[in-house]
Amino acid sequence: MSNRAHFYATSWAIVKAQQDRWKQGQVQGKPEPMCCHNGLASFEALDADPTQLVLAHVHWGTSWAARQAFEAQPGVLAFGEPWDPIPPAVIPLLEAFRQGFSAAMTAFGTPMKDVPVATTDTVLAALQKAQPQIAHELME
């Protein structure tokens, strides 16, 4: 079974709750998948306003019940399979990441092509534009 990542747009509060379940599972010997995130704000800013949107990803493996419970929460938007069209609702978040990454690369002397995330992109193509350093996790 593949243990590739599944990507989501959701609030920091939802990501933090999944991280807390992971920590509790470690203590109790009941493993829960860890939810990783990329945000456009510091931890302090996220804690001050946990409703802020972040890019999250989870390697669910065979934890079907945990995945279904996570995805059923209000405010969790699953990106879908790598070949699916990117959900239009996540484009503003991904575009903000893409612009930030592009600015950072330009500052380091390695400018990138300026190709915005578009509704015609697949999930994989959109992540490769917005967060190329983690897009490979869709395929592992």
Secondary structure in CASP SS format (residue, H / E / C, confidence):
PFRMAT SS
TARGET T0000
AUTHOR 0000-0000-0000
METHOD secondary structure of the structure
MODEL  1
M C 1.00
S C 1.00
N C 1.00
R C 1.00
A C 1.00
H E 1.00
F E 1.00
Y E 1.00
A E 1.00
T E 1.00
S E 1.00
W H 1.00
A H 1.00
I H 1.00
V H 1.00
K H 1.00
A H 1.00
Q H 1.00
Q H 1.00
D H 1.00
R H 1.00
W H 1.00
K H 1.00
Q H 1.00
G H 1.00
Q H 1.00
V H 1.00
Q H 1.00
G C 1.00
K C 1.00
P C 1.00
E C 1.00
P C 1.00
M C 1.00
C E 1.00
C E 1.00
H E 1.00
N E 1.00
G C 1.00
L C 1.00
A C 1.00
S C 1.00
F H 1.00
E H 1.00
A H 1.00
L H 1.00
D H 1.00
A H 1.00
D C 1.00
P C 1.00
T C 1.00
Q C 1.00
L E 1.00
V E 1.00
L E 1.00
A E 1.00
H E 1.00
V E 1.00
H C 1.00
W C 1.00
G C 1.00
T C 1.00
S C 1.00
W H 1.00
A H 1.00
A H 1.00
R H 1.00
Q H 1.00
A H 1.00
F H 1.00
E H 1.00
A C 1.00
Q C 1.00
P C 1.00
G C 1.00
V C 1.00
L E 1.00
A E 1.00
F C 1.00
G C 1.00
E C 1.00
P C 1.00
W C 1.00
D C 1.00
P E 1.00
I C 1.00
P C 1.00
P H 1.00
A H 1.00
V H 1.00
I H 1.00
P H 1.00
L H 1.00
L H 1.00
E H 1.00
A H 1.00
F H 1.00
R H 1.00
Q H 1.00
G H 1.00
F H 1.00
S H 1.00
A H 1.00
A H 1.00
M H 1.00
T H 1.00
A H 1.00
F C 1.00
G C 1.00
T C 1.00
P C 1.00
M C 1.00
K C 1.00
D C 1.00
V C 1.00
P C 1.00
V C 1.00
A C 1.00
T C 1.00
T C 1.00
D C 1.00
T E 1.00
V H 1.00
L H 1.00
A H 1.00
A H 1.00
L H 1.00
Q H 1.00
K H 1.00
A H 1.00
Q C 1.00
P C 1.00
Q C 1.00
I C 1.00
A H 1.00
H H 1.00
E H 1.00
L H 1.00
M C 1.00
E C 1.00
END
